[in-house]
Amino acid sequence: MSDAKLQGVLSALSQTMKQLDAIPPKQPGPEANCVKLDTNENPFPLPMLVMRSAIAALKRHYLYPEDDNRCLREAAANAYGLSRDQVIAGNGSSELLGLIYRAFLAPGDSVAMMSPGFSFNRKLAMLQGARFLEIGWGKSYSLPIEQLLLGPAKEAKFILLANPNNPSGTFVPIAEIDRLAAQSDRLIVLDEAYVDFAPDDALRLINRHSNLIVLRTFSKSYAAAGIRIGFGFGHPELVGRLRNSQNLFNMNLIAHAMGTSILSHRAAYAENHKHIKDERHRTTATLSKLGFSVIPSHANFLLARVPPGQNGTWWQASLRAKKILVAVFPDDGLENHIRVSIGSKNQMDTFLSAAADISESLKMQPVTHG
């Protein structure tokens, strides 16, 4: 295609799509043998029962997957004490987030998210031509209910919050979620991606509040990030409309099989979850001794303010030089933080040893960075 033809084609893009640059053809990937602690994956092997279900599903590779994910939704309903009509299954919870944005937002509408929060939501709002309102957390990451009800977010089509929150790892008591849903007449989208590492969950509120939808994923706590399995739970009328807007055969055979098996064998992950909580505690204590200020976390990651004299980007680069990947964020107030996923004991040993080495080198050669 000539440049002139290309420009003609691009000129036909919608105004929203014109705001997006093309992804560069060559994207740098992680270096080989890196300790990957930047995307909150669960690095542990699948239980053998779950693995066998995936292998068995491959034998049906020539068949389309079940439409509307009926059996998977039935399994989730049975596992969580709900009806099948209260469940939607998706290609990860990110697909379900996209469905909600498309269903509720037209150009010029607004959506409110607790901030800092999951940054992908900014893009989803932009793609709908919607205004994205970021509402700051209260003191110690408390939920500012009055501000959400009466402040700038009053006109938002829906309110989005994650519990535990990403990137802070903080947890809001379920009673506060209950109070917000009871007092609001708008949709409350509660993202519980990390809830299996937290002390409580909000599924019991589904039957009490028709304006609440709870999202879950098997990427974090069930080691299935690469398979893409997500769920939404809510009122049958809301869930049914969202299901009707999904792509045909939106999930694959392996995801169906693994999702159903995981739901039947959640107890097999108990040791996995215990390990992550134990390593979370150990890593918090060790980083604190090194001068980091770690926010108490209820997720499978930690958000830590780096010691005085450096910023998060400097620490990220220093750790990357030792083949350890951590996340940083451009959000106001997070410039001096890194987020560290909790991995295996060996991974965390490697990370903590590297952090100690970097800290010691700074003592030996005190230089202000950042």
Sequence and secondary structure as in RCSB ss.txt:
>XXXX:A:sequence
MSDAKLQGVLSALSQTMKQLDAIPPKQPGPEANCVKLDTNENPFPLPMLVMRSAIAALKRHYLYPEDDNRCLREA
AANAYGLSRDQVIAGNGSSELLGLIYRAFLAPGDSVAMMSPGFSFNRKLAMLQGARFLEIGWGKSYSLPIEQLLL
GPAKEAKFILLANPNNPSGTFVPIAEIDRLAAQSDRLIVLDEAYVDFAPDDALRLINRHSNLIVLRTFSKSYAAA
GIRIGFGFGHPELVGRLRNSQNLFNMNLIAHAMGTSILSHRAAYAENHKHIKDERHRTTATLSKLGFSVIPSHAN
FLLARVPPGQNGTWWQASLRAKKILVAVFPDDGLENHIRVSIGSKNQMDTFLSAAADISESLKMQPVTHG
>XXXX:A:secstr
  HHHHHHHHHTS HHHHTS    SS     TT EE SS    S   HHHHHHHHHHHTTTTS   GGGHHHHHH
HHHHHT  GGGEEEESSHHHHHHHHHHHH  TT EEEEEES  THHHHHHHHTT EEEEEE  GGG   HHHHHH
SGGGG SEEEEESS TTT     HHHHHHHHHH SSEEEEE TTGGGSS  SGGGTTT TTEEEEEESSSSSS T
TT  EEEE  HHHHHHHHHTS TT S HHHHHHHHHHHH GGGGHHHHHHHHHHHHHHHHHHHHTT EE   SSS
EEEEE  TT  HHHHHHHHHTTTEE B   STT TTEEEEE   HHHHHHHHHHHHHHHHHHHHS     
